[in-house]
Amino acid sequence: MSSTPSSLLDLQTFEISLGEALLARLRWESSRLGLHWRRERLFELSGKLLSSPELAGHLLSGRREAPETAGWGDDFEPQDYLHLVPQEIRRGLGQYMTPAPIARYILRTSGYLPEEGVLKKRLCDPACGSGVFLVEAVRTYLSALHRAAVPIEEWYLLVRARFMGIDVDPMACLYARFNLSVLLAPAVLRWMAANPRRFPEPLPIHQRDTLSSLAAELGELGLLESRAAGAPLAGAFDFVVGNPPYRKLAQMSPELRRAFSDSIYGHPNAYGMFLHAGIEMLRPGGRLGFIVPRSMLSGLYFQNLRRMIEEKTWLEEIALFADRKRVFSRVLQGTMILVFSKRRRGDPDRKEGRQVRTAIVRSIAELEKGGPPHVSAPSSQVARRLNGTTVWFVSDRERTYSILDKDRGPASPVGQLCHSLSG
């Protein structure tokens, strides 16, 4: 997740450092695959993949040899840059590194599986940070390509066509390109072997403001128009996943406020606006999977957002993290996993028969072991009317929903549970 440029970091220094590391990966893979490339060609390839035409020149002028590596496995963990940013700045910007098990679980519960059905689906992380969600999604996609017996020299172009990452922070974009290039190095080299006179285009990791770009697409032009350049976002994706920034927005342009007016109430939070944006970015039937603060379950400022989600999507899963301390490193934040699918035109408004999976996650390790025990509850039991608005209730026990059905008074378990979840 990211929300603003890293102004305190020397981008070129880290660009060169990552270029050297990527060069090491490419050299190691070239040797393993029995391919022989001139050093200058691999330097230029590193620059292309990191979307930095000047990088090859910097590497060559420094006359540096790529560092030796003991080996690179397909299970590598993405590199991240947030440890370089002081914690108080990270907190102020709403930037938190997502643990890989959470990203894998969200992809899985959103239906993004290594099956033939994902091969023509498009996926976007609209606040991609260093690319944790994208790495896990591409890893899944490569497994599906392998199962479908698609030749490896075709993999890179297919990934370019099916994935997009967006972040306003240039450092985040740099690290996302690096992480994905490391994962895709074998496919890139095979493509180059089949196209010896060409270089691949970089992956679509765009440094741009997702909210402003989408607002311009939706008709709020004016000052936003200059920031809307790039591939279209509205209605373009089958999956939108990620960990949007968590921070209150004290100041917003009138154009941005108008574009997201249907979901804003009072003081907007960035993650709520990213949920709204995700709905707009999905194709009908597409799915969104985010990890977000659980304050939106019953918070007053999120009542319009909850209404929008209920009207335009089908809730699929809400899973609360029981521990507020151990999801993000050194951060106290109550969070939950939220998954919904965008309604198709012609879907009935009635929610009868619609089920929502609800759960309590007691540890991140639990997500890697198949996930927590779920309850499948009718959507009307999860999204309940209370004091003129809708609040969402999440439990891992069917008995809880039965108790809530019996008493809805102000001092009832409904009101008490509402108060506890909003914290």
N, C-alpha and C positions, 0 to 999 in steps of 0.2 A: 504494500500500500504506500502511496505517496501523495503529496498534495501541493508542493511548491518547490522551486528550484533550490538545490543545495549550494547556496552562495558562498559558503565558507570553505569549499573544497576545490582543489586544483584539478579541474577536469582533465586537462591534457596529461598531467602526471599519471593519473589513474588509467587514462586511455592507453598510454604507452605500456604501463604495467600489465594491463589486461591483454594488450596486443601481443606481448611477449608470451604470456601464459597460453593464449590461443594458438600462437605459433608452435609452442611445444606440443600442444594437443594434435595439431595438424601434422607435424613431423612424425610424431609417434604413430598416428593412424596411417600415414603414408607408408611407413616402414612395415607396419603390420599387414597392410593390404598389398604389399609388393609394388607400390607405385613410386615412381622416382620423379621428383620435381626439383627445379632449380630453386635455390634459396629465395631469390628475388620474387619468384612467382608465388611462393607461399607467403612472403611478406605482403605482397599486393592482395592476396586472398584474405589475409587477416584484416587489412584495412577495409576491404569491400564488406566483409561480414559484420564488422563493427560500425559500418556506415561512416567511415572516416577516411576519405581519400588521401589525407596527409599522413596517415599513420605509417604507411610503408616507408615513406621518406624519413620519418623520425627514427624508425627502427634501423634502416640502412645507414643513416648518418651516424648513429650511435655505435655501429659495428658490434652490436651485441649478439651473442649467441643465445638461442632460445634455451631456457633452463631445462635441465634433464628431469625426466619424470620416471617414477617407478612403475607407472602404468595407470591407465584410466579405465575405470569400469563403467558399465552402463547405469550403475546405481549411484552415480555421483550426486552429491548434494549441491544445490545452487549456491553460488557465491553471493554474499549480500554486502551492502555498503553502509547500512544503518549503524553498525557499530562504530563507524567513523564520525557520526554526528552526535554531539553532546545530547544527553538524555533529555535535558530541559527543552532543547529545541525540537527534538523528536516529538515530545509530548505536546508542545504548542502547535505543531504542524499536523498532529494526528497520524504520525507515521509509525507503524508497528510491523515487524516481520512476522509473517504467517508460518507457523510450524508446518512442515510438509505433510504430516499425517492428517491435519485438518483439510489441507487442499485436496489430498487424495480422497478423503471421505466425501467432501462436498461434490467433487466430480462424480463419484460413484453414485451417491444418492440423488444427484441430478439426472442420472441416466447416461452419463458420458462413460461408456464402457468400450473395451477393446473388441468391438464387433463390427461387422460390415456396415451396419446401419450408421456409424459415425463418419464414414469415409467422405461423404458429400455434405456433411454438416459444418457450419462455420461457428467459431467460438471466439469470444473477445473477453479480455480482462480490461475494464475501462480505467483502472487505477493500478497498473500492473506492478509497480515497484521494481524489484530486481528479478521478477519473473517466476516466482515460485509456482503459481497456478499454471502458468503457460508451460513450464517445464514438465509438470506432472501431466497436463493435458496432451502435450506433444508426445510424451513417452507412451501414453495410452494409444494415441493415434498411430504411432509407429508399430505398436503391437498388432493393431488391427490391419495395417498394411502388410505386415509379415504373414499374418494368418490368411489374408486374401491373396497371397503369392504375388504381390505387386513388386516388380523389379526395383531394387534399392536405388538405382540411378534416377528413378522417377520420384523418389520420396521428397526431396527438398522442394521441388516445385509444387508438389501437392500441399506440403505444409505451408508454403508461402500463400497459397490460395485459400486456405481454410482457417488461418489464425491471424489475430490482430491483438497487439498490446498497445495501450495508450497510457502515457504519464506526462505530467507537466514538468517533472524534474529530469533534466538532461543526464544526471548521474544515474538515476534509476533506469533510464532507457539504455544507457551504455552497459550496465550490468545485466539487464535483461537480454540484450543482443549477445553478450558474451556467453551467458549461461545456455542459451538456446543453441549457439554456434558450437559450443563444446559437445552438447548432446547430439547435434546433427552432423558432426565432423565426418563420420564415415559416409553418410549419404551425400554430403557436399563433394567429397573427393571422388566418389563414384560418378557423380554427375559430371564433374570436370573431366574425368577420364573418357566419358562418352561424348563430351563437347570440348575437345582439347584447345580450341582457340577462343574460348569464351570464359567469362567470369560470371558467377551467379549474382543476381541482385540481392541486396540485403533483405532480411525478414521485415515484415510490416510492423515495426515497433515505432510508434509515432510520438514525438514530443509535442503535445498539444493539450489544451484544456478541454476535457471531455464535456463538461457541463456547458461551456460557452459554445463549443462547436455544435453540440446537439441543439442548443437554443437557437442558433442561427439557422440550422436546417428546418426547425419547426416554425420558422417565420419571424423570429425576433432578430431582425438584421441590425441595421444601424451600426453602432460601434463594434458589435460582435462579428460582423461580416468578415472583417480582416482575419479573424482567428478561426474561421470555419474551413480553411483550406484542408484538403486531404480527402481520403476515402469517406463515402457517406456512412453514417452510423444508424440512422432511423430505419427500423425494420430490416436490418441487414444480417442478423445473427440468429442461429438456432440455440446457442448457449451463451449466457453472460454470467461469468463467475468472478469471484474475487473477494477482496478485503478492502472496502472503500475507506477513505480517511474519516476519522471520528473527531470532529471539532465543530463548535458553533461558528456560524458565519455572522460576524457583527455587521459587516457592510456587504451589500450586494447591489449590483447595477440594476436599474429599473427593468432593463431588458431581460436579465436573468430571472428576476423576481416574477415577471409576467410569464415567462416560459414555464416556470415550475409552480405557478400559482395554485394549481389544483391540489398539490400535495403539501403546500406550506401553510403552517398555522403558527403565529407568533414568531419566535426566534428559530430560524431554520438551522439544521445541522447538516454538515456535508454528506454524511452517510445516507440521510433520508433523501436528499436530492439525487444521490447516485442510485438509490432504489427506483426512484421515479424515472431516471434516465435509463436504467436497465429495462424497465417495462417498454419504453419507447424504442429501444434498440432491438428488442426481440421480434422475431417473426411470429405470426399466430401459431400457437402450439409450442413455441420455444420455451426453454426453461432457464430460470435464474437461480443461482446458488451463491449466497453471500454469508460471511460471518459478520455480524453487526452487534452493537450494544442491545441488550434486552430491554432498555428503557422504552423502546417503541411499542412494547406489548400493551401498555396502558397509559403511557405519558400523554398529557393533554396536548403538547405541541405536535404529537404525531397522529392526532385523530383524523386529519384529512388524508394523511399518507395511508393509514390503515384502511380508510374507506376506499381510496383509489385501488389499493391492492385487492380488496374484496370484490370491487366492481369489474376490474379488468383482468384478473388472474384467478387461477384456482390454487389455493394453498395446498402444498404437497407435504411439507415436513417443517416442523419447528423443534429444534433440539437445544435445550438450555444447558450451558456449562454450569455445573454446580459450584465450581471453585472460581472465584474472581481473581485469584492471584497467579495461577499457573498456566494460563493460556498464552499470554504475551510476557516475555521476559521483563521482570521488574516493573510491571504495570498492573495496577488495581483497576479492573474493568469487568463488569458483568457482561457476558456475551452470549450469543446464541447463533445457531446455524438456521438460516431461513431459505427454503426452497419453494418456488412456485412456478407454475406454467401459465403462459399468456393465453387468454381465451381466444378461440377461433370465432370468426364471424358466423353467426347462426347458432352458437352455443346457447342453450336455454339459461335464463337467469336463475332458475331454481337451483338451490344447492342440495336438495334432498338426494341422499344417496352418495354424496361426495364425502370421502374420508380423508382425514389429515393424520399423518404419522406424527406422534409427539414422543419426546424422550427427554431424559436427564442424563447428560454426559458427565461422568464422575472423574474421568482422567483422559488425557490425550491418548495414552496407550490403549484405552478401550476402543478408540476409533480404528486402530490397526488390527483389532481382533474381531472384525466384522461389525463393529458398532455397538451402541448400547441397546438394551431391550426397548422395544417400541410399543406404544399403544396406538391402535387405529381407531380414532374417534370421529364421529360425524362432524362436519365443519361447523354446524350450528352449535355444537358443544364447545368448540375451540374459540370461535369468534362470537362473543355474546354481547347483547345490548345491556348497557348499564349507564344510568343517568344521562340518557339522550345520545350516547355515543357507543362505539364498539370497543371492547377490550378483548385481548386474546389470552386464553388460559392454557397452560402447558403442564402436563403431568405424565408420569410414567406408570400410572395406575388407573385402571378403569373406574375404580371405586371413587376416586376424586371427582370425576365428572358426574357420577350419580349423586354425590353429596351436593354439588353445585346446583344440580337441577332442582333440588328440594327447597332451597332457600336463596332468595335473591335480595333480601333486605339490606339496608345500609350497614348493619352490624353483622351481617351474615358472613360465612366463609368466603363468599364471592368478594365482598369488599375488602376483607382482610388479606386474601390472596392477591387481589389487585394491588394493594399497597406494597406487599412484599416483593412482587415481581417488578414493580417500577423502580425498585432500588437496584 
